[in-house]
Amino acid sequence: MNRYTNIRQLGDGTYGSVVLGRSLESGELVAIKRMKRKFYSWECMNLREVKSLKKLNHANVIKLKEVIRENDHLYFIFEYMKENLYQLMKDRTRLFPESAVRNIMFQILQGLAFIHNMVSFTGT
């Protein structure tokens, strides 16, 4: 984790917390998810979610850049997205126009179809 610096907390959930970070090598902003469960070996790399996330590469699916296990903590380094759908919905002051809803749903379904096809095809 010494290749990244933490900037600020983005969120906290049941399985982990997410911070905005910056790569010290490239200066790129990333989202760093620290899992709450501890992992005492690299067997965590055999988890279905980890295997699937590492293989997914699609415009509508967040990209997992790296997995780090340090001091029995597991970190997922994701590409950083400035906005997310939850925040977009929460911050709105009026209903989305139909064209925006169609566009959002199209992107969600494109990503979901890709994940479904990838997981079905590879068996992971």
N, C-alpha and C positions, 0 to 999 in steps of 0.2 A: 504494500500500500504506500510505500515511500515514493512511488512514481506519480502519486496524485495528491492534491491538496484539497481539503474540504472548504467549501465556500459558505453554504447554508443548508439547513434542514429543508427538505421538500415535503416529506410526509412520513407517517408512521402507521404501520398496519399490524395485522395479526402475526405475520410470518417474518416481517423485517421492517427496517426503516431505510429511507432513501434520502441521500444528501446530494446536493449539486457539488460537483468536483471539477477540477481542472487538471489535465495531464501536464506534468512538469516538462515533458519532452516536447510535445507538440503545441501546448497551449489550448487544446481542444476542450470544450466543456463536455462533461459526461455526467450521467446519473449513476450513483454508486449505491447499490442495495446491499445492506448488511443483514444477513439472515440472523434471526434471534436464536435459532437452534444451533448448537455447537456441533462441529464435525471433527472427529478425532483422526481421520485418515482421508486419503483421496478417493475413498469409495463413493463420496458424494458425486463424483463425476459420472457414476453409473446411474444416477437418478434419471428417470425418463424425462423430466422437465429440463434438466441440464443438457442431455443429449439432443432433445428436440430444439431447444433454444439456440444451440450452437450451429445447427444445420439451417435454420430459417434465414432466408435472405429475400425480402420482399419490401417494396416501397410502403406497404400498409401494415408492416409488422416491425415493432421496435427491434433494433439490432443489438444482440448481445456481443460485445466486443471482446470481453475477457472474463475469466473466472479466476479468482484469487482465494487461496486458503492460507490464512495467516493466524497464528496463535489460536488455532481451533475455531476460528470464525471464517465463514464463507462470505465472499463479496462477489456480487455480479456487477460488472461494469457495462452499462448500456449507453447507447447514443443518447444524447440529451435532446429532448423535445421541449421547446419553450412553452407550448400550451398543450393541454390535454382536454379531452372531451368533457370530463367531469367539471373542470374549472370553467370551461367555456359555457356549459349549461348553468352552472351556479352563478356566474357573473352576469348573465343576461338580464336585461330589464324588460324585454318583450319577447314574444314568441319568435322562433326562427321562421324565416320564410320557407315555403314548401321546397324551393330550389335548394336551399341549404340543407334541409332535412334529407332530401334525395341524395345530395352529394355526400353527406356524412354517412348515410346508410350504404351507399355504393362502396365507399372506402372500407367500412367495417366488413361488409360481406366479401369484398375482394380479399382482404387479409384473412378472414375466417376460412374461405374456400381454399386459399393457398395452404394454410396450416392443416386443414383437414386432408387435403390431397397429399401433402408431404408426410404427415403422420401415417396415413393409410398405406402409402407407397413404401415407406421405409420400415414400418412395423414398430416404430418407437413412439 
